[in-house]
Amino acid sequence: MCPDPKNPNSSAGAPGTGSPGAAAAPEAASRMNFVEQEVENDMAAGRTPEGVITRFPPEPNGYLHIGHAKAIWVDFGIAEKFGGRCNLRFDDTNPAKESQEFVDSIKDDIRWLGYDWQGHEYYASDYFEALYGFAVQLIEKGLAYVCDLSAEETRSYRGTPHEPGKNSPNRDRSTTENLALFKSMRDGEFPDGACTLRAKIDMAHANLNMRDPVLYRIARAHHHRTGDAWCIYPMYDFAHGQSDAIEGVTHSLCSLEFENHRPLYEWFLEHIDGIGSPRQIEFARLNLTYTITSKRKLQELVEKGYVTGWDDPRMPTIRGLRKRGYTPDAIRNMCAAAGLTKFNALHDMHLLENALREDLNKRADRRMAVLDPLKVVITNLAEDEAIECEAVNNPEAEGEGTSRTLHLTREIWIEQEDFREDAPSKFFRLKANGDVRLRYGYVIHCDEIIKDDAGNVVELRCTYDPESGGGKTPEGKKKVKGIIHWVSARDAVDAEVRLYDHLFKEPQPGTGGRTIEEDLNPDSIQVVQGAKLEPALSAAAAGTQVQFERLGYFVRTDDEDIVFNRAVSLRDSWAKFEQKG
């Protein structure tokens, strides 16, 4: 084991409720997913004497997205379950695309999701000298060589899944020559792209990853941590497994696209002396409808201006979801609902949306907001009259502070869509000469409709029934079925409300011969100016999450302007639309 001055093998203070080394009861084992069962088996077999150590290894070349959330949930969750720890390691081996901005954002998002790496923060760049030494060791064993082929030539020599590759003309260079050339690469004596260091495995191997893969390339790019100390950088496949081994990682948990890389992962560990033997286990990545999780494609959306940035609330990034109003609990619960399997699947977006609805239903206070206001004048109320109405803050909560007082005044706002002049028989909201109940208030009757010169309804004149308060139906009168929300015109505050929908209009963007640009949803955002909100919402702090009754769950975006983002609607309208289709 290569020494690490930070002593990553220490597991003191690690979270978790598991008991390392203890075999699970049969009934408990039956409830485990397949990854947990594999870890449990390794512990029972004595293959984890230092305890379970996992790692979350992001590349700091972009912001984390919803797919990373599942990996975080797996890596940290498995460690916690078995009383171990999870390292945070940045695989920073491609400096041209990496930055401290991404490092900082990744750490912030992980903390926001509720996880803590307990000070075990590492970087592949911590191990650049050790990795260089491992490469030298492979050269000395005759298992690596310096290759002069260009990137294009290397690809052409590689062959296809059905045809073997062919050997590089440099494959049989002597050990002495390879050592000298590799040192010259490090010393900056060759231009970028002039040569690479490759493993000598088998150019006829059925697995293309085993056909003499590149270990090092020359790249003069300023590194955000090591500066210009290096001009050669290890490839991800070479750095990853060895970094795991240096840190004493016992289980390298990866998504299924790395399954074909596992033989190479294990080949390096087998042929390099003095390092451990972490075990790679693959699981299905998270795929959601109406979503892409390719960092390259997400970056294109940002660079081309299709979104306002990585934190655009329509983006599937953790930053975007946070800004939209998602909660850590909702994201973790969605990951649990998706589960761990060995087979890739496409999950409906409502899996994530329902997780948020369930979470906010328990914690978000109810408020009333009118987004498309229509004035109603209650003619049997005086100009200065205000009737107190008690409103429930959250029916899921108990105790003090569970209600608030609203004021029913002569002028109120209702939604335009809650009135129909020519209404069908089953329209139970307000209509001409009809009745409707105001939420937490009284029954009103529409007596008169006021229109502008163009024939648009601009005002309703109504009367309220003083005997209908508290949900009562006066004796001898027919019960009113419809209930609508409203806001006092005297007390209302104006606000901007942003209604977000799916960024893409197709369940699987960029498939079927279409580009992701072609699949962008032109109605993914609607900005409503002049929405009318309950007065208490003007004092809500940034990040406050509320349910606008009948409309959805919303979050306030900042402390200065009164702006609310819709996180999710109350109903899963897209799923219902698809069922009809």
N, C-alpha and C positions, 0 to 999 in steps of 0.2 A: 504494500500500500504506500503510495507516495504521500509524504507528510504534507499537511496543510496547517499553516500557522494559526488558522482560526479554529482548528480542532473541530471540523464538521461532524465527526463521529459522536460527539457529545449529544445526548438526547435529553439532558436535564431541562426541565421546564416545558417540555413539549405538551401540547394539549391532547386530550383524548380520554376515553373512558375504558378502552380495551385493556386487557391484561396480557402483555407480551409473553409468548411462550405457552400460554394456556390453551388447551384444546377446547373447541366450542362444543356445547351439548348438541346432540343430533337435531333437536328441534330448532335450535338457533342456527345451525349450519344450513338447514333447509331454507331458511329465510335469507340467506346471503346471496348476493349476486355472484357472478362467476369470478370477478376479480377478487372480491373479498374471500371467496372460497380458496382461490389459488394462494393468496397471501396467508390465509389460515393454515393451509397445508405446508407451506414453507416454514412457518413458525413451528408447527408441530414436528417437522423433520429436522429442526435445529439449524436451519439455513439463515437465521437472522439473529445471531448471538448478540449483536449490538442494538437490537430492536428494529422496528420497521422504519425505514427512511425513504420517503418519496421526494419528488422535486417537481416544481412547475417551472419550465424552461422557456419563457417567451423570448422571441427575437425582438429587440427594441427598434423595430423599423415601422411601427404604426401603433395605432390605438387598439386596445383589446376589444373584441366583439363578442356576441352572444355565444359563439362556439367556444371561445376561450373560457367563458363562464362555466361551461360544463367541465372542461379540463381542470379548472381550478377547484370545482366542487369535487371532482374525483380525486385529484392529487392530495388536497388538504383533508378531504373527508376520510379517505382510506387511512391516512396517517393518524388522524384523530381517533378513528374507530379502534385502532390497534395500539393506542398509547404511544405512538411514535412521533415523528415530526416530518414536516415538509419544508425542503429548502426552496428558496426563491433564487433561481439562477438565470441570469441573462445570457443567452447564447449570442454574444456580440462579436461575431466573426466576419461580418460584412459591413465595414465602417462606412462605405459609400452611402448606405441607406439608413444608418442608425444615428440616433441623437440622444442627448440627455433629456430632451423634452419627452421622448417616448418612454424613457426609463422612469421619469417622475410620474408620468400619467399612469403607467402600468402599476406602480406601487400604490398610488392613490386609489385606483379602481379596485385592487385586491382588498385593500383595507375597507373600502366602502362595502364590498360584498360580505365583509364580516370575518375575514381570515387574517392570520398573523403568522409570519414566518419566524417569530421568536428570535430575531437577530441573525438568523442564518441566511444572509444575503450574499450571493456569490456571482461571479462573472466568468465566462469562459476565458476572458482576457486575463483573469487571475492566473490562468494555467498556460499562458502562451509559451513560457520557457519549458515547462514540463512537456507540453504537446510537441514542441520542437525536438526534445530529447527522445520522445517515443518514436517520432519519425526517423530520427537517426538510428535508433535501435532496429527498426524494420529494414533500413538500408543495410546495416551491418549483417543482418540475417539473410540478406539476399531477397527480401520480400518487398522492396520498394525501389523505384528508379526514377531518374529525372528524364522527362520526355519533352522533345522539342516540337511535337505536333501542335498545330494551332487548335483553337477550340473547335472550329468547323471540321478539321481533319480528325480530331479525337472522336467527334460524334459519328463521322462516316466510318471510322475503323471499328466502332462499337458493335455494328451489326444490328440485327432486328430480333424480335422475340422468336422468329422462326429460322433465322440464319445466324451462324456463329460470327463473332467479330474476328478481326485479324490483329496479329501482334504489332505493336509499335516497332519501328526500326531501331529504337533506342532501348528496347526491353532487355537486351543482354549486355548492357554496359557493366563494367566492373564495379565492384563495391567501392574501390578507391576513387574512381571517376565520379560515381554518384555522390559520394560524400563531399567531394570537392565542389561539384556543381551545386549541390544543395546549399553549401555554405556560401557560395557566390550568389545564389538567389537571395539568401538572407542579407548579405552585405550590400545588396542593391546594385550588383554589377550587370544585371540584365534589365531590359525594358519590360514594362507590363505586357503580359501575354506571350513573352518569348518562350517560356517553358513552364512545366508543372512538375510536381512530384506525384507519382502514381503508385498505388499498391500493385504488386505482382501476384495476381491470383489466378484467373483462368478466363481467357478471352472467348472460350466456347461454353462458358457456364450458362445454364438455362436461365438463371436470374441475372438480368442485365446490370443490376447494381454490383455484381461480383466481377464484372469484366474490367479489371484493372482500374478501379475508380480513382479519381483525382483526390489527393490528400491536401495539397497546398497549391495555391496560385499566387502569382505576383500581382499586387494591387497597391499602388501608391495612393492611399487615401488616408486622410487624417482621422484617427480613431478618437472617439469622445473620451476615452479613458487613458489610452497609452500614447496618445499624440502621434508622433512620427517615428516612434521607436522601431516599428516593424514595417516592412514593405511586402512581407509575405503573410498570408493568413490561411489558417486551416479551413477546410470545408466543413460544413455542418456535420456530415456523417462521421468524419474523423474526430471532431471535437466533442461531439455529444456524449458518446459512450464513455470516452476516457474521462470527461468531466464528471459523469456519474460515478465512475469508479474512484476517482480522487476524493470525492465527497462522501464515499461510503454509502451511496444510495443502494438500497436493496431491491427496489422495484421501480423500474422506469416505465411509467404508465403512458401509453401513446395512443393516438387515434389510428384507425385501421390503415390509413395510407402509408404508415410506417411498417406494416407487416412484412412487405417485401424487402425492407431494409434491415430486418432483424438478423438474417444470416451474416451481413456485413458487420453489424454491431457486435455480434458474437465472435466473428473472425478476428477483429481487432483485439478484443479482450483475451482471446486465446493465444495470440502471437506476441503480445507485449508483456514483458516480464514485470513483476512487482506491483501489479494493480489488482483490484478486486474483481468481482464478477456479478455486477447487478443483473437483474432479470428483467427483460422487456416483455410487457403484456399489452396487447392492443385491445381497444374497445371502439365501438361505433361512435363517430363524431355526431354532433348535433346539427341536423339539417331541418330548417323550418320553411314552410311555404312563404311565398312573397318576399323572400330574403336571400341575399348573397352574403357569404362570409369569406370571400377571397380578399385578402388585404390589398392585393394589387388592383382589383376591380373597385374596391372601396376608395382607394386612393385616386383612381381615375375619376370617380364621381366628384371628389373634392376638387381635383385640379381643373376639371372641365366646368366647374361651377354649377353642376346639377343640384348640389346641396351647399349649404352655407359653411360647412366644415365637418371635421370628424365628430363634433358634438351636435350636429343637426339632429333634432328629435326624431327625424324619419330614418336615421341611420341605425343599423343593428349593433353599433358600438356600445360598450358599457356607458361611455360618456353621453351618447345620444339618448339611450334609455333612461339614464339618470335625469337628463334635462327634460325628457318627456313626462316624467313622473313615476317611473317604475321604482319599485322598492327592492332592496337586497333579498328580503324574504320571498318575494314573488319569484325572483329569478332562481333562487336556490330551490324553491318548491317546484318550479317548472322542471329543473334538472332532475329532481327526484321522480317526478311523474314520468319523464321520458325514460328514466331507468338506464341501466347498463346492459348492453347486448353486444354480440359479436358480429351483428349484421347491420349494415347501414340502412336507415329508413328515413322517410320524409315525414316529419311531424307537422300537423296542421298548426298554423299560427295561433289558433284559438287556445292551444295548450299553454302558451305564454300569456295570452290576454286573460284567460280564465284564472290563471294563477294570480294575476294582479287584481282582478275583480274580487276574488275570494279574500285576498289580503286586505285591500282597502275597504271592503265591506265591513270589516271588523274595526278598523281604526280611523276611517275618514268621517269627519262631521258632515252632516247634510246642510246644504245651503240652497237658496233659490236664486236662479239667474235667468234672465230673459235675453236671448241672443238676437232675436228678430222682433223688436218690440212693436206692439200695437196698443195705443192708448185706450183705456177704459175709464169713463167717468161714471162714478156711482152717484146718481143724482139725489138719492135720499140721505146722503151724508153731507154735512156742512163743510165749508172750505177749511175750517180749522179743526175739524173733528178727526179723531184717530181712535180706532178701536183696537185694544190690545188682544193679540192672538198668541197663544202659547204654542211654540213649535219644538219638535223633538230634534235634538242635535244628532243623535245616533241611536237607533232602536236597539243596537247590539250592546250599548253601554248601559251601566247602571250607576246610581248614586248621584252626588251633587254635580251640577254643571251639565246635566243631560238635556236641558231645555233652554230655550231663549224666547224673548218676546219680540214679536213682529207687530207692526202697526198697519192696520187696514185704513187707508185714507181715501179721500174723495177721488183722487186720480191714481190709477195703478197701471202697470204694464203687464201685458200677457203676450204669449208668442203668437205671431201672425198665423201660424199653422193650426193654432187651437181655436180658430174661428172659421166657420164656413157659412156663407150666406145661403147657398143652395147645398145643403148637406144631405148625404145619403142617410137612409134610415138607421144604420148602425154607427153613425158618427155621434159619439157620446160626449163630445166637447161642446163648446159654445156655438150656437147657431141663431139665426134670426128668430125672435120670439121664443127662444129656448132657454133652458136653465143649465147651469154647471156649478159645481162646488169649487171654491177656491181652497187650495191646500191649507190646512190648519185654520181656515176661516169660515166663511159663510157661503150660502147659495146665492148666486146672482142671476138675474133674468135680463135678457137682452131686449130692450124696448125700442131702440132706434139705432140706425146705421148712418154714419156720416161719411160721405165720399168727397174726393177732390174733383176737379174739373175733368180729369181723365177717367173718372169712374172707379178709382181705387179707394178701398176702404181705409180711412185714416183715423177713425174714432168710433167707439161704441158708447152708447148711452145705456146704462143699466141701473137696476135697483137691486138692493140686497135685502134678504129676508132676515130680520133681526132675531127670529126664533130658530134659526138653523145653525147657530154656533155650536162648536164642539162636536160636529158630526151628526147633530140631531136632525130628524125629519119631523117637522111640525105635524100634529095630528090632522088627518084629513087631506094631507098633501102627498103626492107621489114621490117616492124616493128617487133622488137624482143619482144616476150611475157615474157620470163623468166627473173627474177631479183634475184640475189644471194648476200649474204653478204660476206665481205672480210676484211682482215686486212693487212696493209702494213708490210712486213717482216722486213723492216728496223726499223720501229717504234714500233713493237709489244712487249708486255711484256708477259712473261710466267706466268701462274697461275695454281693453282689447283682448279678444279671445281667439286663440289659434287652434283650429280644428285639424288634427293630423290624421291621415289615413295611411294605408300601406304605400311604401315608396314605389312598389311595382304593381302593375295591374294583372300580371300573370303569376300563377302559383309557382312556376319554376322559371325564373327570369333567365333570359339568354339561352334558352334551349329551343329546339324545333326550328333551327335555322335563323332565329332572331337574335339580335344583339341586346345587351342589357339596356342600351339607350332606347331602343324601340319599345321595350317593355316598361319604361318608366310611366308611372301613373300621373297624368296631368292634373289630377285632382287630389294629390297627396297632401296639400295644405290649403286651407281656406282661412283667411284672416278676417275676423269679424270686428268692425269698429263700432263703438257706441253701444256695446252690450250693457244691460242694466243689471246690477248686482245688488244683493243685500248690503247694507252699509257696513256690517261687521267685516266684510271681506277687504275693505280698504286698509284695515289694520293688520291683516294676515301677513306674517313674515314670509320672506322668500323660502320656497321649499314646502310651504303648507299645502297639504293635500286635502281636497274636499270632494264631496259628491255634489254636483249640481243636479238637483232632483230632476229625474226623468231624462237627463241629458248625458250623464257620464261622470267619470272621475277626472279631476283637473288639478293642476299644481300651479302655484304662483311662481313666476320666473325670477323676479327680483324685488328689492325693497322699495325702489323708487317709483317706477311706472306700475300701474295696475294692469298687469298682463298675466293671463292664465293660459297654460297649454292643456289641451285635452290629452290625457294619458290613454284612456280607453273608453269606449262607449259602454252603456249599460247592457246592451244586447249584442250578441255575436252576429251582426248583420251579414258579414261576408259568408259565414258558414251556412246561414239560412238561405242566402242567395244561391250558393252552390248546390244545396239540396234541391232547390226548385229547378235548377238547370239540369 
